[in-house]
Amino acid sequence: MKNITVNILNYENINKEEWDYIAYKFGKDIDSIYDYQEKYLQTGYKVYGIGAYENGKFIGGLYYALKLNFIFCKILVGGIFALDDRVDVVELLIKQLKKVILFKAPLFNIIIGGVNFKFEGLLQKYFKYSKKIGTIIIDITKSEDELRKKLNKGTKWGINKAKKDGLYCEIVEKNEDWMKAYEIYKEMCIRKELNIHSFDEFSSLKEIKKLLIIKKENDIIGGSILICFGNSIKLNYNFSKTEYYKSQPNNLLYWESILFGKENGYSFFDLGGISLEKDDGITIFKRRWGGEEYHYNKYSTSPIIFNIIPKLGKIKNRLLNRK
């Protein structure tokens, strides 16, 4: 490792082509790619990269987003990747990251681990506090009949019910449709006391995002945003109008999203996050689709991140959504 150097770079000084070439091959999540960091820039963060170079050649990196909140700094980190999944390179990156965190944001920092399970041991070594999270991934290389057989009985009923009630899905690209979908998404966030992302963040990165909408006659009643990365599709947002719940729009949205991924040559469909602390409605719903469940961790140097901050976040969202 004598010939490996690790450098901190401003976002605008990062060589996008160089980083993305390795990220697309060895990154396990969209957080690994250059353009995805725009979502942080749009919400007031400063973005940096930590890059590893061997004899001057780029071999691995990570991005971190830094933001000043009142008198404290907050750091979000994700997308750690390295050529050939080299653990020695990742350890150097993590060591440098730890220095940045302790100097810049010792109290408010979250490191998303688990995007590559080979790195879990290193993250546990350097970061004391963690919270287990999960996702469900479906192998969509199987035939449509095989995928349908894996579905829960109630899920099959829901898909058929939606079709019987005249609901149908389609991929759309017009900004007008994105705006209509965003209004439904906002209504859902207010109803469920969730953080509302801006329209710019919601609709950004259209080169890797697809908007699948669901309609009743000609009216948009819901939708899903799908992120297409590597050989996988990930469910990013899913939303629908409450007055149509009896027609089971979410069942049809999930099913059509899976079929879209299959028909376009993707191998895996990631249903997104599930709760491991309680069997809430969303988690129960996602477990009915016949995928494999994977657990991994978020990490931090601070004990307050996974205890106090989530509670404060819920209070903040409740107050903001009442306005």
C-alpha positions in Angstrom: 0.0 0.0 0.0 3.1 2.3 -0.1 2.1 3.6 -3.6 -1.5 4.4 -2.5 -2.4 8.0 -1.7 -5.7 9.3 -0.4 -6.9 12.8 -1.2 -9.9 15.0 -0.3 -11.3 16.7 -3.3 -13.9 19.4 -3.8 -16.9 18.1 -5.8 -16.2 20.3 -8.8 -12.6 19.1 -9.0 -13.5 15.4 -9.2 -13.0 13.7 -12.5 -16.5 12.4 -13.2 -15.5 9.9 -15.9 -12.7 8.4 -13.9 -14.8 8.0 -10.8 -18.0 6.8 -12.5 -16.0 4.1 -14.5 -15.1 2.4 -11.2 -18.3 3.3 -9.4 -20.6 1.7 -12.0 -18.5 -1.5 -12.0 -17.9 -1.9 -8.2 -20.3 0.5 -6.5 -23.4 -1.3 -5.1 -25.7 1.7 -4.8 -26.6 4.9 -6.7 -24.8 6.9 -3.9 -21.6 5.8 -5.7 -22.1 7.9 -8.8 -21.1 11.5 -9.4 -24.4 13.0 -10.6 -26.4 11.6 -7.6 -24.5 14.1 -5.3 -26.6 16.9 -7.0 -29.4 16.1 -4.6 -27.2 17.2 -1.7 -26.0 20.3 -3.4 -29.7 21.3 -4.1 -30.5 21.1 -0.3 -27.6 23.3 1.0 -24.9 20.7 1.5 -21.3 21.0 0.3 -20.1 17.8 -1.4 -16.6 16.4 -1.2 -14.9 13.2 -2.4 -12.2 11.1 -0.8 -10.3 9.4 -3.6 -7.7 6.6 -3.4 -4.9 6.6 -6.1 -2.3 3.9 -6.8 0.7 5.1 -8.8 -1.5 8.1 -9.8 -4.4 5.9 -11.0 -7.8 6.2 -9.4 -8.9 3.0 -7.6 -11.6 3.8 -5.2 -13.6 6.5 -3.4 -16.5 7.8 -1.5 -18.6 11.0 -1.3 -19.6 12.9 1.8 -22.0 15.8 2.1 -21.4 18.5 4.8 -23.9 21.0 6.1 -23.9 23.5 8.9 -27.1 23.3 11.1 -27.2 26.1 13.6 -23.8 25.7 15.4 -23.2 22.1 14.5 -22.1 20.4 11.3 -23.8 17.4 9.8 -22.1 14.8 7.5 -23.8 12.2 5.4 -21.7 9.5 3.8 -22.5 6.8 1.3 -21.4 4.9 -1.8 -18.0 3.5 -0.7 -16.4 1.6 -3.6 -13.1 0.3 -4.7 -11.5 -1.4 -7.7 -12.0 -5.2 -7.4 -13.7 -4.6 -4.0 -10.2 -4.2 -2.4 -10.6 -4.1 1.3 -7.2 -2.5 1.8 -8.3 0.5 -0.3 -11.6 0.8 1.5 -9.8 0.8 4.9 -7.6 3.7 3.8 -10.7 5.6 2.7 -12.5 5.0 6.0 -9.5 6.1 8.0 -9.4 9.4 6.2 -13.2 9.7 6.5 -12.9 9.2 10.3 -10.5 12.0 10.6 -12.8 14.3 8.7 -15.8 13.4 10.8 -13.9 13.9 14.1 -12.7 17.3 13.0 -15.8 18.6 11.2 -18.9 16.8 12.6 -18.3 14.5 15.6 -21.9 14.7 16.9 -24.0 14.5 13.7 -22.7 11.9 11.2 -24.3 9.0 9.4 -22.4 6.5 7.4 -24.4 4.2 5.2 -22.8 0.8 5.3 -23.9 -2.5 3.8 -23.9 -1.4 0.1 -21.1 -3.9 -0.1 -21.3 -6.6 2.6 -17.5 -7.2 2.4 -17.0 -3.8 4.1 -19.2 -4.4 7.1 -16.4 -5.5 9.3 -14.3 -2.4 8.6 -17.3 -0.1 9.4 -17.9 -1.9 12.6 -14.2 -1.5 13.5 -14.1 2.2 13.0 -17.7 3.3 14.0 -19.1 2.4 17.4 -22.8 3.0 17.0 -25.0 1.3 14.4 -28.6 0.7 13.5 -29.7 -2.3 11.5 -31.9 -1.6 8.5 -33.1 -3.8 5.7 -34.4 -4.2 2.2 -36.0 -6.8 0.0 -34.5 -7.7 -3.4 -36.3 -9.7 -6.1 -34.5 -11.7 -8.8 -36.3 -10.6 -11.9 -34.4 -12.9 -14.3 -37.1 -15.5 -13.5 -40.0 -15.9 -15.9 -43.2 -13.8 -15.3 -45.0 -17.0 -14.3 -42.3 -17.8 -11.7 -42.5 -14.3 -10.3 -46.3 -14.5 -10.0 -46.1 -17.8 -8.2 -44.0 -16.2 -5.5 -46.6 -13.6 -4.7 -48.8 -13.7 -1.6 -52.4 -14.6 -2.3 -53.6 -11.2 -1.2 -51.1 -9.5 -3.5 -52.4 -11.4 -6.5 -55.9 -10.5 -5.6 -54.8 -6.8 -5.3 -53.3 -6.8 -8.8 -56.4 -8.3 -10.3 -58.7 -5.9 -8.4 -56.8 -2.9 -9.7 -57.1 -4.1 -13.3 -60.7 -4.9 -12.8 -61.4 -1.4 -11.5 -59.8 0.1 -14.6 -56.5 1.1 -13.3 -53.5 1.0 -15.6 -49.8 2.1 -15.5 -47.5 3.8 -18.0 -44.0 5.4 -18.0 -44.2 9.1 -18.6 -41.5 11.8 -19.3 -43.4 15.1 -19.6 -42.6 17.7 -16.8 -46.3 18.3 -16.5 -46.8 14.6 -15.4 -43.9 14.9 -13.0 -45.5 17.9 -11.4 -48.9 16.2 -11.0 -47.2 13.2 -9.5 -45.3 15.4 -7.1 -48.5 16.9 -5.7 -49.8 13.4 -4.9 -46.4 12.6 -3.3 -46.7 15.8 -1.1 -50.2 15.0 0.0 -48.9 11.5 1.1 -46.0 13.1 3.1 -48.3 15.5 4.9 -50.7 12.7 5.7 -48.0 10.4 7.1 -45.9 13.2 8.7 -42.9 12.5 6.5 -40.2 14.8 5.3 -41.2 16.5 2.0 -38.4 16.6 -0.6 -38.3 19.5 -3.0 -39.6 19.1 -6.6 -36.0 19.6 -7.9 -34.8 16.6 -5.8 -37.9 14.6 -6.6 -37.5 15.0 -10.4 -33.7 15.2 -10.6 -31.4 12.7 -12.5 -34.0 11.8 -15.1 -31.3 10.1 -17.1 -31.4 7.3 -14.4 -34.9 7.8 -13.1 -38.2 6.5 -14.5 -41.6 7.8 -13.5 -44.3 5.1 -13.6 -47.7 6.5 -13.1 -51.0 4.8 -12.4 -54.2 6.2 -13.9 -58.0 5.9 -13.5 -59.4 6.8 -16.9 -57.1 9.8 -17.8 -56.4 11.0 -14.2 -53.1 10.3 -12.5 -53.9 8.8 -9.1 -50.4 7.7 -8.0 -46.9 6.7 -9.1 -43.6 5.1 -8.5 -40.1 6.6 -9.2 -37.6 3.9 -10.2 -33.9 4.3 -10.1 -32.1 2.3 -12.8 -28.5 1.6 -11.7 -26.2 -1.1 -13.1 -28.2 -4.4 -13.3 -30.8 -3.3 -10.8 -33.9 -1.2 -10.4 -34.6 0.4 -7.0 -38.0 1.7 -5.8 -37.3 5.3 -4.8 -40.8 6.8 -4.1 -44.2 5.2 -4.2 -47.4 7.2 -3.6 -51.1 7.2 -4.4 -54.4 9.0 -3.6 -56.2 7.7 -0.5 -59.6 7.8 -2.2 -58.5 5.0 -4.6 -57.0 2.7 -2.0 -59.9 0.2 -2.3 -58.8 -0.3 -5.9 -55.4 -1.5 -4.7 -53.2 0.9 -6.8 -50.0 0.1 -4.9 -50.2 -3.6 -5.8 -50.5 -2.8 -9.5 -47.7 -0.2 -9.2 -45.3 -2.7 -7.7 -46.1 -5.4 -10.2 -45.8 -3.2 -13.2 -42.5 -1.8 -11.8 -41.2 -5.3 -11.6 -42.3 -6.1 -15.1 -40.8 -2.9 -16.4 -37.4 -3.9 -15.0 -37.7 -7.4 -16.4 -38.7 -6.3 -19.8 -35.8 -3.8 -20.0 -33.1 -6.4 -19.1 -32.5 -5.7 -15.4 -31.7 -8.6 -13.1 -32.8 -7.3 -9.7 -35.6 -5.2 -8.2 -34.9 -3.5 -4.9 -38.1 -2.7 -3.0 -36.3 -0.2 -0.8 -36.2 0.1 3.0 -38.1 -2.0 5.5 -38.4 -1.6 9.3 -36.7 -4.2 11.5 -38.0 -2.7 14.7 -41.6 -3.4 14.1 -43.8 -5.0 11.4 -45.4 -1.8 10.1 -47.8 -1.9 7.2 -45.1 -1.0 4.5 -42.8 -3.8 5.7 -45.6 -6.4 5.8 -46.6 -5.3 2.3 -43.1 -5.6 0.9 -42.6 -9.1 2.4 -45.5 -10.4 0.3 -43.6 -10.0 -3.0 -41.4 -13.1 -2.7 -38.0 -11.5 -2.6 -34.9 -12.1 -0.4 -34.5 -10.0 2.7 -31.2 -8.4 3.4 -30.1 -6.7 6.6 -27.2 -4.1 6.9 -26.3 -1.2 9.1 -26.1 2.6 9.3 -23.1 3.7 11.3 -22.1 6.7 13.4 -19.5 7.9 15.9 -22.3 9.5 17.9 -24.8 7.8 20.2 -27.5 10.4 19.7 -27.9 9.9 16.0 -30.1 6.8 16.2 -32.0 7.8 19.4 -32.7 11.5 19.7 -32.4 12.7 16.1 -35.2 10.5 14.7 -37.6 11.7 17.4 -36.8 15.4 16.7 -37.2 14.8 13.0 -40.8 13.5 13.5 -41.7 16.6 15.6 -40.2 18.9 12.9 -42.1 17.2 10.1 -45.3 17.4 12.0 -44.9 21.1 12.6 -43.8 21.9 9.0 -46.6 19.8 7.4 -49.2 21.7 9.4 -48.3 25.0 7.7 
